[in-house]
Amino acid sequence: MKGHIIMENSIVVEEFVKKYDEKVVVDHVSFSVAKNEVFGLLGPNGAGKTTILESIIGLRSPTSGEIHMVNSNSATSRSKLLGKIALQPQEANLYPNLRVREMLELFASLYEKSRPVFEVLEVVGLADKQNVMVKKLTDGQKRRLLIAVSLVSDPEVLFLDEPTSSLDPHARRYIWKVIKDMKKRGRSVLLTTHSMEEAESLCDQIAILDHGKIIAQGKPQDLIFQHFPKQQLIFEVESAPTEEQLHELGVNELRITETSEGKKEVCITATPITRHLLDSLISSNLFGSVEWEKIRIESGTLEDVFIELTGKTIRESI
Ligand SMILES: Nc1ncnc2c1ncn2[C@@H]1O[C@H](COP(=O)(O)OP(=O)(O)OP(=O)(O)O)[C@@H](O)[C@H]1O
């Protein structure tokens, strides 16, 4: 393990292999998570996400390979990591007969340094529930409280295992806020998810896993662009310019169709749609009255990348 790599990253996983009996469930996985970065492990059920996450924390030991976190070896230096990392606890760790604030104060008292409880309550959106008994919370609020518990130690790295699965959109929004808040504070987050949408909007870097192997890794937008470089710009106009006029503006691939209201729908394909192309289209005055605020750009998604790599949707794989 090279010293300088460890210094610059919160987590470094190198050639990690995990076998149960002779079954390989994680197969030579390598990645690193930088400080101030949200890293997503994506994949269907059984892909190996939880095994990787729990091995990084030191709850499972690698069959081979190395895992380092905040400059310590996960397998051999667990005590050094106390207070520096946090994993969202299970629901069984909640005390139903305590009030929300009391429960967080109890957990905060376990650490030498902790984040103010009121601040954590604000981040997870439970400030107005601070005097409510834990047992009276809804499922979504309990999940947020569990994440609050993991925030009180003000960890350098936060681990979240499918933090938003089966949550309603309201509760999900708060979890997303927690993740963005961690990043703003210069901390790292490693999360596992089945949701491509979640990964696309939250993660700086992702690794897509299938059958224990990383099949794609990088920034979500880079992965999408690598696999689906073409983008479509779509808008409606009263009357469309000729193809020749558009070619002169640098448009090489386009489709113009008539809508049910008798307007024209212009669909321009480019690799990718650049700011320069948009500027020249808008300033050309070729389109008459275009409702520019209604234009849309369509491009590939992470789901499309997953389908291309595995031949199935992530839902079909679950
Ligand atoms: N303790 C264990 N003993 C034997 N096999 C295990 C053990 N833990 C996990 N596995 C197997 O390892 C593989 C990876 O499991 P893991 O839980 O890491 O996947 P996952 O991607 O997190 O899935 P999910 O999304 O369902 O949580 C699965 O085939 C699972 O059955």
The ligand as an SDF file (V2000), in Angstrom:
LIG
                    3D

 31 33  0  0  0  0  0  0  0  0999 V2000
  -22.1800  -14.8140    6.3090 N   0  0  0  0  0  0  0  0  0  0  0  0
  -22.3420  -15.2910    5.0850 C   0  0  0  0  0  0  0  0  0  0  0  0
  -22.1400  -16.6010    4.7900 N   0  0  0  0  0  0  0  0  0  0  0  0
  -22.2850  -17.0790    3.5400 C   0  0  0  0  0  0  0  0  0  0  0  0
  -22.6360  -16.3110    2.4740 N   0  0  0  0  0  0  0  0  0  0  0  0
  -22.8610  -15.0100    2.6960 C   0  0  0  0  0  0  0  0  0  0  0  0
  -22.7360  -14.4230    3.9980 C   0  0  0  0  0  0  0  0  0  0  0  0
  -23.0200  -13.0900    3.9020 N   0  0  0  0  0  0  0  0  0  0  0  0
  -23.3150  -12.8560    2.5930 C   0  0  0  0  0  0  0  0  0  0  0  0
  -23.2210  -13.9940    1.8820 N   0  0  0  0  0  0  0  0  0  0  0  0
  -23.4470  -14.1480    0.4370 C   0  0  0  0  0  0  0  0  0  0  0  0
  -22.6030  -13.1970   -0.1950 O   0  0  0  0  0  0  0  0  0  0  0  0
  -23.2390  -12.6430   -1.3480 C   0  0  0  0  0  0  0  0  0  0  0  0
  -23.1960  -11.1290   -1.2560 C   0  0  0  0  0  0  0  0  0  0  0  0
  -24.0660  -10.7210   -0.1980 O   0  0  0  0  0  0  0  0  0  0  0  0
  -24.2350   -9.1970    0.2190 P   0  0  0  0  0  0  0  0  0  0  0  0
  -25.2010   -9.1580    1.3590 O   0  0  0  0  0  0  0  0  0  0  0  0
  -22.9120   -8.5910    0.4220 O   0  0  0  0  0  0  0  0  0  0  0  0
  -24.9050   -8.5940   -1.0930 O   0  0  0  0  0  0  0  0  0  0  0  0
  -25.6280   -7.1900   -1.2840 P   0  0  0  0  0  0  0  0  0  0  0  0
  -25.1700   -6.6600   -2.5900 O   0  0  0  0  0  0  0  0  0  0  0  0
  -25.4140   -6.3360   -0.0900 O   0  0  0  0  0  0  0  0  0  0  0  0
  -27.1490   -7.6060   -1.3860 O   0  0  0  0  0  0  0  0  0  0  0  0
  -28.4510   -6.8510   -0.7860 P   0  0  0  0  0  0  0  0  0  0  0  0
  -28.7240   -5.7390   -1.7140 O   0  0  0  0  0  0  0  0  0  0  0  0
  -29.4790   -7.9120   -0.8320 O   0  0  0  0  0  0  0  0  0  0  0  0
  -28.1240   -6.4160    0.6170 O   0  0  0  0  0  0  0  0  0  0  0  0
  -24.6390  -13.2290   -1.3980 C   0  0  0  0  0  0  0  0  0  0  0  0
  -24.6390  -14.3030   -2.3080 O   0  0  0  0  0  0  0  0  0  0  0  0
  -24.8650  -13.7140    0.0140 C   0  0  0  0  0  0  0  0  0  0  0  0
  -25.7200  -14.8160    0.0260 O   0  0  0  0  0  0  0  0  0  0  0  0
  1  2  1  0
  2  3  1  0
  2  7  2  0
  3  4  2  0
  4  5  1  0
  5  6  2  0
  6  7  1  0
  6 10  1  0
  7  8  1  0
  8  9  2  0
  9 10  1  0
 10 11  1  0
 11 12  1  0
 11 30  1  0
 12 13  1  0
 13 14  1  0
 13 28  1  0
 14 15  1  0
 15 16  1  0
 16 17  2  0
 16 18  1  0
 16 19  1  0
 19 20  1  0
 20 21  2  0
 20 22  1  0
 20 23  1  0
 23 24  1  0
 24 25  2  0
 24 26  1  0
 24 27  1  0
 28 29  1  0
 28 30  1  0
 30 31  1  0
M  END
$$$$
